[in-house]
């Protein structure tokens, strides 16, 4: 009988919180990867997923300690905070999944337009791309909108150094021919899209599972520890 009540509830709640520690690390890792690959694009909802992962990690430790010790105060705050986290995580995950391709493109455009020369160069080196998009790849002059630093060190420009996009800098005489390197948006788009959808999907899926430990903790708090004084209500 004890296993069907107090002991069973304690063990299941402890196991769930161990799983949430792992899930929190996965959410943080996936969302952090999404922010890292974007480099220039500032995707705030990805930061929201990271924040939810951090809070889930902390509250899982609280729940684990509360379930092992049958601590009334810890379990109470665990239920309240986890339910609030469910609401926030659900909202952020839906916002992630609701980001359209056009909105993702706009985030990248704004990010590129406001990025420093060093950040643009780092983006180009990381992805092996050149320029914002195909129509702006010949803009190597810093006075032009959506300009980009030289792509001369990229592999594609090694075979076609006379292309305009492969110029050595703003003072370099423009060359000719189509750029032999893909634009940065062409390369970043599928990676960014996939990262946002995976992070949003995981966040949405695991947010629904957070209702179970809230109910279980409520039930567990109102159960008596069979090892304690039978007349004491814990």
C-alpha positions in Angstrom: 0.0 0.0 0.0 2.8 2.3 0.8 4.3 2.0 -2.7 0.9 2.9 -4.2 0.8 6.1 -2.2 3.5 8.0 -0.5 6.6 6.1 -1.6 5.4 5.8 -5.2 4.6 9.5 -5.4 8.0 10.5 -3.9 9.9 8.2 -6.3 8.0 9.3 -9.4 8.4 13.0 -8.5 12.1 12.6 -7.9 12.6 10.8 -11.3 10.6 13.4 -13.1 12.8 16.2 -11.7 16.0 14.3 -12.7 14.5 14.1 -16.2 13.7 17.8 -16.1 17.4 18.6 -15.3 18.3 16.7 -18.5 15.5 18.4 -20.5 16.6 21.9 -19.2 20.2 21.3 -20.4 18.8 20.2 -23.8 16.6 23.3 -24.2 19.5 25.6 -23.2 21.9 23.8 -25.6 19.5 23.9 -28.6 18.5 27.5 -28.1 22.1 28.6 -27.4 23.1 26.9 -30.7 20.4 28.8 -32.5 21.6 32.1 -31.2 25.2 31.2 -32.0 24.5 30.2 -35.6 22.5 33.4 -36.2 25.5 35.5 -35.1 24.1 38.7 -36.5 20.3 38.1 -36.3 19.0 38.9 -32.8 16.3 36.4 -32.1 14.9 37.4 -28.7 12.5 34.4 -28.5 15.5 32.1 -28.5 16.8 34.0 -25.5 13.4 33.3 -23.9 13.8 29.6 -24.5 17.3 29.8 -22.8 15.8 31.6 -19.9 13.0 29.0 -19.5 15.7 26.3 -19.6 17.7 28.0 -16.8 14.6 28.4 -14.6 13.5 24.8 -15.3 17.0 23.6 -14.3 16.8 25.5 -11.0 13.2 24.5 -10.2 14.0 20.9 -10.9 16.7 20.9 -8.2 14.2 22.5 -5.8 11.6 19.8 -6.7 14.2 17.0 -6.3 15.2 18.2 -2.8 11.5 18.8 -1.9 10.4 15.3 -3.0 13.2 13.5 -1.2 12.7 15.4 2.0 9.0 15.8 1.7 9.5 19.5 2.4 6.2 21.3 2.5 7.5 24.8 1.8 9.8 23.7 -1.1 7.0 21.7 -2.7 4.6 24.6 -2.4 6.9 27.0 -4.2 7.8 24.3 -6.6 4.2 23.9 -7.7 3.6 27.7 -8.1 6.8 28.4 -9.9 6.6 25.4 -12.2 3.0 26.3 -13.2 4.1 29.9 -14.0 7.1 28.5 -16.0 4.7 26.4 -18.0 2.7 29.5 -19.0 5.9 31.4 -20.0 7.5 28.5 -21.8 4.3 27.7 -23.7 4.0 31.3 -24.8 7.7 31.7 -25.8 7.6 28.3 -27.7 4.5 29.4 -29.6 6.2 32.7 -30.5 9.2 30.8 -31.8 7.1 28.5 -34.0 5.1 31.5 -35.2 8.1 33.3 -36.6 7.6 33.4 -40.4 10.3 33.2 -43.0 9.7 36.9 -43.8 10.2 37.8 -40.1 13.4 35.7 -39.8 14.7 37.5 -42.9 13.8 40.9 -41.4 15.7 40.0 -38.2 18.8 39.1 -40.3 18.5 42.2 -42.4 18.3 44.5 -39.4 21.1 42.7 -37.8 23.3 43.0 -40.9 22.5 46.6 -41.4 23.6 47.5 -37.8 26.5 45.1 -37.5 30.1 46.3 -37.3 32.7 45.5 -40.0 34.4 43.0 -37.7 31.1 41.1 -37.0 30.3 40.9 -40.7 33.8 39.6 -41.4 33.4 37.0 -38.6 30.0 35.9 -40.0 31.5 35.6 -43.5 34.4 33.5 -42.3 32.2 31.3 -40.1 29.7 30.4 -42.8 32.0 30.8 -45.8 29.6 33.3 -47.3 29.9 36.7 -48.8 27.6 39.8 -48.5 24.1 40.2 -47.2 22.3 38.7 -50.3 22.9 38.2 -54.0 21.9 41.7 -55.0 24.3 43.4 -52.6 27.4 41.2 -53.0 29.2 43.8 -55.1 28.9 46.5 -52.4 32.4 46.5 -50.8 32.4 50.2 -50.3 31.6 51.2 -46.7 29.5 54.2 -47.9 26.9 51.8 -49.5 23.9 50.3 -47.7 24.3 46.6 -46.8 28.0 46.7 -47.7 30.3 43.9 -46.7 34.0 43.5 -46.0 36.3 41.8 -48.4 35.7 38.1 -49.2 39.2 37.6 -50.7 40.2 35.0 -48.1 37.2 32.7 -48.8 37.8 29.5 -50.7 35.5 30.5 -53.6 37.3 33.8 -54.1 40.7 32.0 -54.4 39.5 30.5 -57.7 38.0 33.8 -59.0 39.8 36.7 -57.4 38.6 39.2 -60.0 35.0 39.1 -58.9 33.8 42.3 -57.4 32.8 40.7 -54.1 36.3 39.4 -53.7 37.9 42.9 -53.7 40.5 43.7 -51.1 38.6 46.7 -49.7 36.7 49.9 -50.4 39.6 51.3 -52.4 40.1 48.2 -54.5 39.2 48.6 -58.2 36.0 46.5 -58.8 36.5 43.4 -60.8 33.9 41.6 -62.9 31.7 38.5 -63.0 29.3 36.9 -60.6 30.4 36.3 -57.1 31.7 32.7 -56.7 30.5 32.5 -53.0 27.0 32.2 -51.8 25.5 35.2 -49.9 25.2 35.0 -46.2 21.4 35.0 -46.1 21.4 32.0 -48.5 23.6 30.0 -46.2 22.2 31.2 -42.8 18.4 30.9 -43.7 18.0 27.1 -43.5 20.2 26.8 -40.4 18.4 29.6 -38.6 15.0 28.3 -39.7 15.8 24.8 -38.4 17.3 26.0 -35.1 14.2 28.1 -34.4 11.7 25.4 -35.2 13.6 22.7 -33.2 13.9 25.0 -30.1 10.3 26.1 -30.3 9.1 22.5 -30.9 11.0 21.1 -27.9 9.9 24.0 -25.7 6.3 23.5 -26.6 6.4 19.7 -26.2 8.1 19.7 -22.8 5.9 22.6 -21.5 2.9 20.3 -21.5 4.7 17.7 -19.5 5.2 20.3 -16.7 1.5 20.0 -15.7 2.1 16.4 -14.4 4.6 17.2 -11.7 2.5 20.2 -10.5 -0.4 17.8 -9.9 1.9 15.1 -8.4 3.5 17.6 -6.0 0.1 18.8 -4.8 -0.9 15.2 -4.2 2.4 14.3 -2.5 2.2 17.3 -0.1 -1.1 16.0 1.3 0.1 12.5 1.9 1.5 11.2 5.2 5.0 9.8 5.6 4.4 6.2 6.9 7.8 6.4 8.7 6.7 9.4 10.7 4.4 9.7 13.7 0.9 8.4 12.5 -0.8 11.3 14.4 1.3 13.9 12.6 0.0 15.4 9.4 2.9 16.3 7.1 
